[in-house]
């Protein structure tokens, strides 16, 4: 595995370092796969593999002129994969990403009702940094989405509603960041991952 150090022509060279483990959790169809693939596909992707039913995306990233390897764990959220199987994957994470879909307010509600209580003890005991990410930002002001949701007496999750949940996370944990993005916008996704990776390595 590699860290970047300048060689004679100013380009990075490689040395052995630890893998950065990112764990992504959230409700079904909240955009986890699209979010991960938007980054993974463009950053020296390795072979995707399964770790006890969890899909793992190995890839590389650059931060502070260092080349690092990452393993992004996409935690299944269906009923056939209970929390007893999910929770061991949270351990040893460098960052846990709580994800919700901006066009599905229930996915944000479930972070508070299900995913936060499930992961809280592990986060606190291991002092794991936390990221809150709202996906499908491109739908926040989409009129068709707004009209469709209005028929159900619902509306897209606003930035400030995301900030409100971010405040709840901050009251529980020492380190939290909040971002919105669209999985269809590679630059936005890359910016989010840049912040997540920088945040994960602050203690180094």
KAMO-V186483 format. One record per residue. N is the residue number from 0. PHI is phi in whole degrees, 0 to 359 (none if undefined). OMEGA is omega in whole degrees, 0 to 359 (none if undefined). NEAR is the number of other ideal C-beta (glycine too) atoms within 10 Angstrom. Layout:
n = [N/N]
phi = [PHI/PHI]
omega = [OMEGA/OMEGA]
near = [NEAR/NEAR]
This chain:
n = [0/1/2/3/4/5/6/7/8/9/10/11/12/13/14/15/16/17/18/19/20/21/22/23/24/25/26/27/28/29/30/31/32/33/34/35/36/37/38/39/40/41/42/43/44/45/46/47/48/49/50/51/52/53/54/55/56/57/58/59/60/61/62/63/64/65/66/67/68/69/70/71/72/73/74/75/76/77/78/79/80/81/82/83/84/85/86/87/88/89/90/91/92/93/94/95/96/97/98/99/100/101/102/103/104/105/106/107/108/109/110/111/112/113/114/115/116/117/118/119/120/121/122/123/124/125/126/127/128/129/130/131/132/133/134/135/136/137/138/139/140/141/142/143/144/145/146/147/148/149/150/151/152/153/154/155/156/157/158/159/160/161/162/163/164/165/166/167/168/169/170/171/172/173/174/175/176/177/178/179/180/181/182/183/184/185/186/187/188/189/190/191/192/193/194/195/196/197/198/199/200/201/202/203]
phi = [none/231/241/265/227/295/259/296/260/85/267/291/241/244/218/281/216/282/279/271/261/247/248/247/231/159/291/303/63/272/104/301/296/298/298/295/295/298/272/304/297/248/225/46/294/267/284/295/220/250/242/52/78/259/282/241/249/275/204/232/211/241/213/51/61/238/271/236/258/233/234/260/263/263/280/298/240/276/292/282/234/289/297/298/271/286/299/301/285/286/293/65/286/276/210/251/258/272/238/222/260/296/267/219/299/297/292/286/300/289/300/286/277/241/285/294/300/294/263/302/296/293/299/291/290/256/50/269/298/234/238/253/233/264/260/63/301/295/264/298/240/286/295/295/293/300/293/298/290/296/294/255/58/233/206/300/289/280/302/287/292/297/298/296/292/304/297/294/296/296/287/258/232/287/237/215/233/227/212/241/199/246/297/274/247/301/297/297/298/298/298/296/294/304/292/298/293/299/294/293/252/301/279/281]
omega = [198/161/184/172/182/172/188/181/176/179/182/169/192/171/185/178/180/174/176/183/177/180/183/182/180/184/174/176/177/176/183/185/180/179/181/184/179/176/185/186/185/187/176/184/171/181/176/180/180/176/182/176/177/178/182/181/177/180/180/175/180/177/181/179/174/176/182/174/179/170/183/183/175/186/177/183/180/186/180/179/188/185/178/177/181/192/178/180/179/183/179/176/173/174/169/182/172/186/174/179/182/179/180/184/180/180/175/179/181/173/182/186/188/193/179/178/182/187/192/184/180/179/182/184/181/181/182/174/184/173/173/184/172/181/180/180/181/181/186/180/178/186/178/179/179/180/179/181/181/177/178/184/179/177/177/177/179/176/184/174/174/178/180/178/175/178/178/177/181/179/182/187/182/186/181/170/182/179/170/177/172/177/178/182/184/182/178/180/180/178/179/180/177/180/179/181/178/180/183/186/182/182/182/none]
near = [13/17/18/19/13/10/10/6/5/6/9/15/12/12/12/8/15/11/12/20/20/25/24/25/24/25/21/13/14/28/27/25/15/15/26/24/17/24/24/22/11/12/15/14/14/14/7/15/11/8/11/10/12/17/17/17/23/17/21/17/20/15/17/11/10/16/19/21/18/24/18/24/21/24/24/17/19/8/7/7/14/10/13/7/14/21/14/12/22/21/12/11/23/21/22/25/27/25/25/29/24/28/25/22/18/14/24/24/14/18/23/14/11/15/22/19/11/14/24/14/11/18/21/12/9/12/10/22/21/24/24/22/26/31/29/26/23/16/20/18/10/15/7/8/17/15/9/13/17/10/7/8/6/14/14/20/26/14/13/8/16/19/13/12/20/20/11/14/21/15/8/12/18/11/17/19/19/19/20/20/24/21/21/15/14/14/10/19/24/16/13/23/27/14/16/25/20/13/17/23/16/8/9/10]
